[in-house]
Amino acid sequence: MSYDESHFPAPRRRIPRSTLVLSIGALVPAAFAGWLIWQSTGGSDDGGAAQAASSSAAADRPGSPGPEPRPSVSRSSPTSPSASPSTSAPGDDGAPGDARPAPGEGPLAGKVVVIDPGHNPGNFKHTAEINKLVDIGTNRKECDTTGTAGNAGYTEAEFTADVSQRLRTLLRKEGATVKLTHENDRPWGPCVDERAEIGNKAGADAVISIHADGSGAGNRGFHVILPALVKSGGADTTKIVTPSRDLGERVAGNFVRATGSAPSNYVGGGTGLDVRDDLGGLNLSTVPKVFIECGNMRDSKDIALLTSADWRQKAARGMADGISGFLRR
């Protein structure tokens, strides 16, 4: 993006170069956030998508150095969960209710969406089971992890379960058929390979896996993880790379608009997008799928958002609008 020099004062007085650099630098995040919103409303994908792909792919290959550290979905956590912030049954406005259109009605009628709440609250009690290795195509990896948690004990699993239910309510109101990979119906898991298989067997038109990150304090913002091109073992993402990028860009753009959150300042080079080939949930998917890390649970400002029921409703709204836009394109 170029900047019109007429916006700066006439050169009667010499402006220090450092001031100009800082001024231009400050415009870049705002400009990108505007780009994400423009993407979410149907803007052209050609230029921005290519730039995002090149900037994120370089940091996503295992063993390759990158401009910033890559977060891991497999994170360490406390040995046991603690009480979560109080919540009510989520509806469109955070209130109880799950109104749906009549069968066959609504803009998403006939569409199938699978929502994957990251981790299971019971994983804390089943470490032997979730440490079992499963095939993810490129290698073998743990079945699942406990997920991360905020410093006060609010767990990622609690967060993802709440947001997933809110998202389901919103998508059902638009007529979609919605399936969750788990919902207080099993003591632990499912493993990452089974999570992918649930979406595949459902013939999902879109799948989203919901997470929150566990990075260092000061690292803020959300990012959407896209599948890399993988053809190894039982994994072949050839057919889903392009539609998954479209889905991810729409989710990212609408997430900015709905929540006001900025793209991650530590992953993705400011794009809010990250491409990875080490996640079984993406590698083994045969349908369009993305992950979203909604914020950093170890940062005091981000955790204040993640523990807010109002903000979680906005997060669900942003995801729903992105998924809806993708399915109605």
C-alpha positions as CSV (number, residue, x, y, z in Angstrom):
1,M,0.0,0.0,0.0
2,S,1.3,3.5,-0.9
3,Y,0.7,6.7,1.0
4,D,-0.1,10.1,-0.6
5,E,2.7,12.5,0.3
6,S,0.2,15.4,0.2
7,H,-1.0,14.2,3.6
8,F,2.3,15.3,5.2
9,P,3.3,19.0,5.7
10,A,5.0,21.0,3.0
11,P,8.8,20.8,3.3
12,R,9.3,24.3,4.7
13,R,10.4,22.7,7.9
14,R,12.5,19.5,7.9
15,I,10.7,16.6,9.6
16,P,13.0,14.1,11.3
17,R,13.1,10.8,9.5
18,S,12.4,8.8,12.7
19,T,9.0,10.7,13.0
20,L,8.0,9.8,9.5
21,V,8.9,6.1,10.0
22,L,6.9,5.9,13.3
23,S,3.9,7.7,11.7
24,I,3.8,5.4,8.7
25,G,4.4,2.3,10.9
26,A,1.4,3.2,13.0
27,L,-0.8,3.3,9.9
28,V,0.0,-0.3,8.8
29,P,-2.0,-2.3,11.5
30,A,-5.0,-0.1,10.9
31,A,-4.7,-0.4,7.2
32,F,-4.6,-4.2,7.4
33,A,-7.6,-4.3,9.8
34,G,-9.5,-2.3,7.1
35,W,-8.4,-4.8,4.5
36,L,-9.7,-7.7,6.6
37,I,-13.1,-6.0,6.9
38,W,-13.1,-5.3,3.2
39,Q,-12.4,-9.0,2.5
40,S,-15.3,-10.0,4.8
41,T,-17.7,-8.0,2.7
42,G,-16.7,-9.6,-0.6
43,G,-13.6,-7.8,-1.7
44,S,-11.2,-9.3,-4.2
45,D,-9.0,-12.1,-2.8
46,D,-6.2,-12.0,-5.4
47,G,-3.6,-9.6,-4.1
48,G,-4.2,-9.9,-0.3
49,A,-4.4,-13.7,-0.3
50,A,-1.2,-14.1,-2.2
51,Q,0.7,-11.8,0.2
52,A,-0.8,-13.4,3.3
53,A,0.2,-16.9,1.9
54,S,3.8,-15.9,1.2
55,S,4.3,-14.1,4.6
56,S,2.8,-17.0,6.7
57,A,4.1,-20.0,4.8
58,A,7.8,-19.1,5.4
59,A,7.3,-19.3,9.2
60,D,5.2,-22.5,9.1
61,R,7.6,-25.1,7.8
62,P,9.0,-27.2,10.7
63,G,12.6,-26.4,11.2
64,S,12.5,-23.2,9.2
65,P,13.3,-19.9,11.0
66,G,10.6,-17.3,10.9
67,P,10.1,-13.7,11.9
68,E,8.1,-14.6,15.0
69,P,7.5,-17.7,17.1
70,R,4.8,-20.1,16.1
71,P,2.2,-20.9,18.8
72,S,1.4,-24.6,19.4
73,V,-2.1,-25.9,19.8
74,S,-0.5,-28.5,22.1
75,R,0.3,-26.5,25.2
76,S,1.0,-27.1,28.9
77,S,-1.8,-26.4,31.4
78,P,-2.6,-26.5,35.0
79,T,-3.1,-30.0,36.5
80,S,-6.8,-29.3,37.1
81,P,-9.4,-26.8,35.9
82,S,-11.0,-24.3,38.3
83,A,-14.3,-22.5,38.3
84,S,-15.1,-20.5,35.2
85,P,-16.9,-17.1,34.9
86,S,-20.6,-17.5,35.2
87,T,-22.5,-17.9,32.0
88,S,-26.1,-18.2,30.8
89,A,-27.4,-20.4,28.1
90,P,-26.2,-18.6,25.0
91,G,-28.6,-17.2,22.5
92,D,-28.3,-14.6,19.8
93,D,-27.9,-11.9,22.4
94,G,-26.3,-14.0,25.1
95,A,-29.7,-14.9,26.6
96,P,-31.3,-18.3,26.7
97,G,-33.0,-19.6,23.5
98,D,-32.2,-21.5,20.3
99,A,-34.9,-20.2,17.9
100,R,-34.5,-21.9,14.5
101,P,-36.2,-21.4,11.1
102,A,-38.6,-24.1,9.9
103,P,-36.9,-27.1,8.2
104,G,-35.7,-26.2,4.8
105,E,-35.8,-22.4,5.5
106,G,-33.1,-19.8,6.1
107,P,-30.2,-18.7,3.9
108,L,-28.1,-21.7,5.1
109,A,-30.7,-24.4,4.6
110,G,-29.1,-27.5,3.3
111,K,-25.6,-26.5,4.5
112,V,-23.8,-28.6,7.1
113,V,-21.3,-27.0,9.5
114,V,-19.2,-28.9,12.0
115,I,-17.9,-27.0,15.1
116,D,-14.9,-28.5,16.9
117,P,-14.5,-27.1,20.5
118,G,-10.8,-27.3,21.2
119,H,-10.0,-29.8,23.9
120,N,-12.2,-31.5,26.4
121,P,-12.6,-30.4,30.1
122,G,-12.1,-34.1,31.1
123,N,-8.7,-34.4,29.4
124,F,-7.1,-33.3,32.7
125,K,-8.2,-36.6,34.3
126,H,-7.2,-38.7,31.3
127,T,-3.6,-37.8,30.5
128,A,-2.6,-41.4,29.7
129,E,-5.3,-41.6,27.0
130,I,-4.7,-38.2,25.4
131,N,-0.9,-38.8,25.3
132,K,-1.4,-41.8,23.0
133,L,0.1,-41.1,19.6
134,V,-2.0,-41.0,16.5
135,D,-1.2,-40.7,12.8
136,I,-1.6,-37.1,11.4
137,G,-0.3,-37.8,8.0
138,T,3.0,-36.1,8.2
139,N,4.0,-37.9,11.5
140,R,2.6,-39.1,14.7
141,K,1.3,-36.8,17.4
142,E,-0.5,-36.9,20.8
143,C,-4.2,-37.8,20.6
144,D,-5.0,-34.4,22.2
145,T,-3.8,-32.1,25.0
146,T,-5.5,-30.5,28.0
147,G,-5.3,-27.1,26.3
148,T,-4.1,-23.9,28.0
149,A,-5.7,-21.7,30.7
150,G,-5.6,-18.2,32.1
151,N,-3.5,-17.4,35.1
152,A,-6.6,-17.4,37.3
153,G,-7.6,-20.9,36.1
154,Y,-10.2,-20.2,33.4
155,T,-9.5,-23.1,30.9
156,E,-9.4,-23.1,27.2
157,A,-11.8,-26.1,27.2
158,E,-14.4,-24.0,29.1
159,F,-13.9,-21.1,26.7
160,T,-14.2,-23.2,23.5
161,A,-17.3,-25.1,24.8
162,D,-19.1,-21.8,25.5
163,V,-18.2,-20.1,22.2
164,S,-19.1,-23.3,20.2
165,Q,-22.6,-23.4,21.7
166,R,-23.1,-19.7,20.9
167,L,-21.9,-20.2,17.3
168,R,-24.2,-23.2,16.9
169,T,-27.2,-21.2,18.0
170,L,-26.4,-18.4,15.5
171,L,-25.8,-20.8,12.5
172,R,-29.0,-22.8,13.3
173,K,-31.0,-19.5,13.2
174,E,-29.8,-19.2,9.6
175,G,-31.0,-22.7,8.8
176,A,-27.7,-24.6,8.9
177,T,-27.4,-28.2,10.2
178,V,-24.8,-28.0,12.9
179,K,-22.8,-30.7,14.5
180,L,-20.3,-30.5,17.4
181,T,-17.4,-32.9,17.6
182,H,-18.1,-33.3,21.4
183,E,-20.5,-31.8,23.9
184,N,-20.2,-33.1,27.5
185,D,-20.9,-36.5,26.0
186,R,-17.6,-38.2,26.6
187,P,-15.0,-38.2,29.5
188,W,-12.0,-37.2,27.2
189,G,-11.1,-36.5,23.6
190,P,-11.9,-37.0,20.8
191,C,-8.4,-37.5,19.4
192,V,-7.3,-35.1,16.6
193,D,-7.7,-37.7,13.9
194,E,-11.2,-38.5,15.0
195,R,-12.1,-34.8,15.1
196,A,-11.1,-34.6,11.4
197,E,-13.1,-37.7,10.6
198,I,-16.3,-36.4,12.2
199,G,-16.2,-33.4,9.8
200,N,-15.4,-35.7,6.8
201,K,-18.2,-38.2,7.6
202,A,-20.7,-35.4,8.0
203,G,-19.9,-34.2,4.5
204,A,-19.5,-30.7,6.1
205,D,-19.6,-27.7,3.9
206,A,-17.3,-25.9,6.5
207,V,-15.6,-26.9,9.7
208,I,-14.1,-24.5,12.3
209,S,-12.0,-25.6,15.3
210,I,-12.2,-23.1,18.1
211,H,-9.2,-22.4,20.4
212,A,-7.5,-19.8,22.6
213,D,-3.7,-19.5,22.7
214,G,-1.3,-19.8,25.6
215,S,1.6,-17.5,24.6
216,G,3.6,-15.0,26.7
217,A,2.2,-11.8,28.2
218,G,2.2,-8.9,25.8
219,N,1.4,-11.2,22.8
220,R,-2.1,-10.2,21.8
221,G,-4.8,-10.7,19.2
222,F,-6.4,-13.5,17.2
223,H,-5.2,-15.5,14.3
224,V,-6.8,-18.0,11.9
225,I,-4.9,-21.2,11.0
226,L,-5.1,-22.5,7.4
227,P,-4.2,-25.9,6.1
228,A,-0.9,-26.1,4.2
229,L,-0.6,-28.3,1.1
230,V,0.1,-31.7,2.5
231,K,0.4,-35.0,0.6
232,S,1.8,-37.6,3.0
233,G,0.6,-40.8,4.4
234,G,-3.1,-40.7,4.8
235,A,-3.2,-36.9,4.4
236,D,-4.0,-35.0,1.2
237,T,-5.2,-31.4,1.5
238,T,-4.9,-30.6,-2.2
239,K,-8.7,-30.0,-2.6
240,I,-9.2,-28.0,0.5
241,V,-6.3,-25.5,0.6
242,T,-8.0,-22.9,-1.6
243,P,-11.6,-23.1,-0.1
244,S,-10.1,-23.2,3.4
245,R,-8.2,-20.0,2.7
246,D,-11.4,-18.3,1.5
247,L,-13.2,-19.5,4.6
248,G,-10.3,-18.3,6.9
249,E,-10.1,-14.9,5.3
250,R,-13.9,-14.3,5.7
251,V,-13.8,-15.5,9.3
252,A,-10.8,-13.2,10.1
253,G,-12.4,-10.2,8.5
254,N,-15.7,-10.6,10.2
255,F,-14.0,-11.4,13.5
256,V,-12.3,-7.9,13.3
257,R,-15.6,-6.3,12.6
258,A,-17.6,-8.0,15.3
259,T,-15.1,-8.0,18.2
260,G,-12.8,-5.0,17.4
261,S,-9.9,-7.3,18.1
262,A,-6.7,-6.8,16.1
263,P,-4.9,-9.5,14.3
264,S,-2.1,-11.2,16.3
265,N,1.0,-9.2,17.0
266,Y,3.1,-12.3,17.3
267,V,1.9,-14.8,14.6
268,G,1.2,-14.2,10.9
269,G,3.2,-11.0,10.4
270,G,0.1,-8.9,11.1
271,T,-2.1,-10.7,8.6
272,G,-4.2,-12.6,11.2
273,L,-3.5,-15.7,9.1
274,D,-1.1,-18.6,9.7
275,V,-0.5,-21.7,7.5
276,R,0.5,-24.9,9.2
277,D,1.2,-28.5,8.2
278,D,1.6,-30.0,11.7
279,L,-2.0,-30.1,12.8
280,G,-3.8,-33.4,12.4
281,G,-7.2,-31.7,12.5
282,L,-6.3,-29.9,9.3
283,N,-4.0,-32.5,7.6
284,L,-6.7,-35.2,7.7
285,S,-9.6,-33.1,6.7
286,T,-11.2,-33.6,3.3
287,V,-13.6,-30.7,3.7
288,P,-12.9,-26.9,4.1
289,K,-11.6,-26.3,7.6
290,V,-9.8,-23.7,9.7
291,F,-8.7,-23.2,13.3
292,I,-9.1,-19.9,15.1
293,E,-7.0,-18.9,18.1
294,C,-9.4,-16.2,19.6
295,G,-6.8,-14.5,21.8
296,N,-4.0,-15.2,24.3
297,M,-5.2,-16.5,27.7
298,R,-1.9,-15.6,29.3
299,D,-2.2,-11.9,28.5
300,S,-4.1,-9.8,31.0
301,K,-5.9,-7.7,28.4
302,D,-6.8,-10.6,26.2
303,I,-8.1,-12.8,29.1
304,A,-10.3,-9.9,30.2
305,L,-12.0,-10.3,26.8
306,L,-12.1,-14.0,26.7
307,T,-13.8,-14.2,30.1
308,S,-16.5,-11.7,29.1
309,A,-19.8,-13.3,28.0
310,D,-20.6,-10.2,25.9
311,W,-17.2,-10.5,24.1
312,R,-17.7,-14.2,23.5
313,Q,-21.0,-13.5,21.9
314,K,-19.3,-11.0,19.6
315,A,-16.7,-13.6,18.8
316,A,-19.3,-16.2,17.9
317,R,-21.1,-13.6,15.7
318,G,-17.9,-12.8,13.8
319,M,-17.3,-16.5,13.2
320,A,-20.9,-17.0,12.1
321,D,-20.9,-14.1,9.7
322,G,-17.6,-15.4,8.2
323,I,-18.9,-18.9,7.8
324,S,-22.3,-17.7,6.4
325,G,-20.5,-15.5,3.9
326,F,-18.4,-18.4,2.8
327,L,-21.4,-20.8,2.4
328,R,-23.4,-18.2,0.5
329,R,-20.7,-17.1,-1.9
